[in-house]
Amino acid sequence: MTSAENSTPRSSNSSKSSTMNIPEVGYSLRFYGNYASKRELADSLAEYIRNSGRTGSVETVYSLYAGDETEGERFWGLPRECILTALKLLETDEKCEIFSTGDDDECAGVKFFD
């Protein structure tokens, strides 16, 4: 297999300058001994936002996977790329908008909608 075949595909949306390139994860994500699809992870994030009263809020991506307030959630401690992939699904569903403050993707944020 060539290195090009091994590389992670990237999706981009050139119509939005604030949309970041987010790696697609083509396999099930494993966390806390359970297997979850990208959709299940996205649904877990949406459920957390809804149940915690954060609909309409802006959160950092970092706070979702490593924040004190999310510790103990199914998605806490997952790699950033997994969280971004799930958020991209929610963005497609128009449940959130992912944005960044510039070239530093570590400052990426996400606004959640109803």
TORKESE-364379 format. One record per residue (C-alpha): x, y negated, z negated; residue in three letters. Coordinates in nm, 3 decimals, m for minus. Example, Ala and Ser with C-alpha at 12.3 -4.5 7.8 and 13.67 -1.06 7.14 Angstrom:
! residues 2
+---------+---------+---------+------+
!       x !       y !       z ! code !
+---------+---------+---------+------+
!   1.230 !   0.450 !  m0.780 !  Ala !
!   1.367 !   0.106 !  m0.714 !  Ser !
+---------+---------+---------+------+
END
This chain:
! residues 114
+---------+---------+---------+------+
!       x !       y !       z ! code !
+---------+---------+---------+------+
!   0.000 !   0.000 !   0.000 !  Met !
!   0.140 !  m0.342 !   0.091 !  Thr !
!   0.169 !  m0.624 !  m0.156 !  Ser !
!  m0.104 !  m0.810 !   0.034 !  Ala !
!  m0.342 !  m0.518 !  m0.022 !  Glu !
!  m0.252 !  m0.514 !  m0.391 !  Asn !
!  m0.307 !  m0.884 !  m0.448 !  Ser !
!  m0.613 !  m1.003 !  m0.633 !  Thr !
!  m0.861 !  m1.165 !  m0.397 !  Pro !
!  m0.951 !  m1.521 !  m0.480 !  Arg !
!  m1.273 !  m1.700 !  m0.419 !  Ser !
!  m1.297 !  m2.070 !  m0.367 !  Ser !
!  m1.564 !  m2.321 !  m0.293 !  Asn !
!  m1.416 !  m2.601 !  m0.090 !  Ser !
!  m1.736 !  m2.807 !  m0.102 !  Ser !
!  m1.678 !  m2.884 !  m0.472 !  Lys !
!  m1.342 !  m3.037 !  m0.552 !  Ser !
!  m1.388 !  m2.949 !  m0.919 !  Ser !
!  m1.440 !  m2.577 !  m0.858 !  Thr !
!  m1.135 !  m2.371 !  m0.943 !  Met !
!  m1.007 !  m2.060 !  m0.769 !  Asn !
!  m1.121 !  m1.776 !  m0.989 !  Ile !
!  m0.993 !  m1.423 !  m0.949 !  Pro !
!  m1.248 !  m1.158 !  m0.872 !  Glu !
!  m1.231 !  m0.854 !  m1.095 !  Val !
!  m1.324 !  m0.551 !  m0.887 !  Gly !
!  m1.348 !  m0.307 !  m1.175 !  Tyr !
!  m1.543 !  m0.274 !  m1.496 !  Ser !
!  m1.419 !  m0.483 !  m1.783 !  Leu !
!  m1.343 !  m0.292 !  m2.099 !  Arg !
!  m1.388 !  m0.456 !  m2.434 !  Phe !
!  m1.433 !  m0.332 !  m2.787 !  Tyr !
!  m1.454 !   0.027 !  m2.674 !  Gly !
!  m1.748 !  m0.044 !  m2.444 !  Asn !
!  m1.747 !  m0.079 !  m2.069 !  Tyr !
!  m1.930 !  m0.372 !  m1.922 !  Ala !
!  m1.986 !  m0.494 !  m1.570 !  Ser !
!  m1.915 !  m0.853 !  m1.472 !  Lys !
!  m2.291 !  m0.911 !  m1.490 !  Arg !
!  m2.315 !  m0.771 !  m1.845 !  Glu !
!  m2.031 !  m0.997 !  m1.954 !  Leu !
!  m2.198 !  m1.297 !  m1.791 !  Ala !
!  m2.525 !  m1.209 !  m1.964 !  Asp !
!  m2.342 !  m1.181 !  m2.300 !  Ser !
!  m2.198 !  m1.529 !  m2.253 !  Leu !
!  m2.537 !  m1.674 !  m2.154 !  Ala !
!  m2.705 !  m1.506 !  m2.452 !  Glu !
!  m2.441 !  m1.646 !  m2.690 !  Tyr !
!  m2.489 !  m1.999 !  m2.551 !  Ile !
!  m2.867 !  m1.971 !  m2.578 !  Arg !
!  m2.868 !  m1.820 !  m2.929 !  Asn !
!  m2.612 !  m2.066 !  m3.065 !  Ser !
!  m2.802 !  m2.371 !  m2.937 !  Gly !
!  m2.527 !  m2.472 !  m2.696 !  Arg !
!  m2.745 !  m2.504 !  m2.388 !  Thr !
!  m2.670 !  m2.845 !  m2.241 !  Gly !
!  m2.330 !  m2.859 !  m2.407 !  Ser !
!  m1.983 !  m2.869 !  m2.260 !  Val !
!  m1.742 !  m2.605 !  m2.389 !  Glu !
!  m1.380 !  m2.535 !  m2.310 !  Thr !
!  m1.315 !  m2.200 !  m2.150 !  Val !
!  m1.050 !  m2.142 !  m2.418 !  Tyr !
!  m1.307 !  m2.185 !  m2.697 !  Ser !
!  m1.518 !  m1.908 !  m2.545 !  Leu !
!  m1.251 !  m1.639 !  m2.543 !  Tyr !
!  m1.035 !  m1.754 !  m2.836 !  Ala !
!  m1.237 !  m1.996 !  m3.048 !  Gly !
!  m1.315 !  m1.953 !  m3.415 !  Asp !
!  m1.688 !  m1.988 !  m3.350 !  Glu !
!  m1.693 !  m1.706 !  m3.093 !  Thr !
!  m1.485 !  m1.461 !  m3.296 !  Glu !
!  m1.678 !  m1.137 !  m3.326 !  Gly !
!  m1.870 !  m1.187 !  m3.000 !  Glu !
!  m1.835 !  m0.912 !  m2.739 !  Arg !
!  m1.632 !  m1.139 !  m2.511 !  Phe !
!  m1.396 !  m1.281 !  m2.775 !  Trp !
!  m1.033 !  m1.193 !  m2.706 !  Gly !
!  m1.084 !  m1.096 !  m2.343 !  Leu !
!  m0.838 !  m1.226 !  m2.086 !  Pro !
!  m0.919 !  m1.573 !  m1.957 !  Arg !
!  m0.960 !  m1.438 !  m1.603 !  Glu !
!  m1.242 !  m1.207 !  m1.717 !  Cys !
!  m1.427 !  m1.497 !  m1.879 !  Ile !
!  m1.382 !  m1.712 !  m1.569 !  Leu !
!  m1.515 !  m1.434 !  m1.347 !  Thr !
!  m1.827 !  m1.403 !  m1.565 !  Ala !
!  m1.870 !  m1.781 !  m1.572 !  Leu !
!  m1.847 !  m1.787 !  m1.192 !  Lys !
!  m2.146 !  m1.550 !  m1.181 !  Leu !
!  m2.338 !  m1.781 !  m1.414 !  Leu !
!  m2.241 !  m2.076 !  m1.195 !  Glu !
!  m2.380 !  m1.892 !  m0.891 !  Thr !
!  m2.702 !  m1.843 !  m1.089 !  Asp !
!  m2.700 !  m2.219 !  m1.164 !  Glu !
!  m2.677 !  m2.151 !  m1.538 !  Lys !
!  m2.349 !  m2.341 !  m1.576 !  Cys !
!  m2.096 !  m2.557 !  m1.396 !  Glu !
!  m1.724 !  m2.491 !  m1.423 !  Ile !
!  m1.492 !  m2.790 !  m1.400 !  Phe !
!  m1.136 !  m2.888 !  m1.477 !  Ser !
!  m0.963 !  m3.207 !  m1.578 !  Thr !
!  m0.702 !  m3.178 !  m1.306 !  Gly !
!  m0.426 !  m2.935 !  m1.217 !  Asp !
!  m0.413 !  m2.788 !  m1.567 !  Asp !
!  m0.665 !  m2.502 !  m1.562 !  Asp !
!  m0.610 !  m2.453 !  m1.937 !  Glu !
!  m0.822 !  m2.764 !  m1.982 !  Cys !
!  m1.107 !  m2.609 !  m1.783 !  Ala !
!  m1.450 !  m2.666 !  m1.920 !  Gly !
!  m1.797 !  m2.541 !  m1.854 !  Val !
!  m2.136 !  m2.708 !  m1.895 !  Lys !
!  m2.430 !  m2.477 !  m1.963 !  Phe !
!  m2.786 !  m2.531 !  m1.839 !  Phe !
!  m3.127 !  m2.391 !  m1.927 !  Asp !
+---------+---------+---------+------+
END
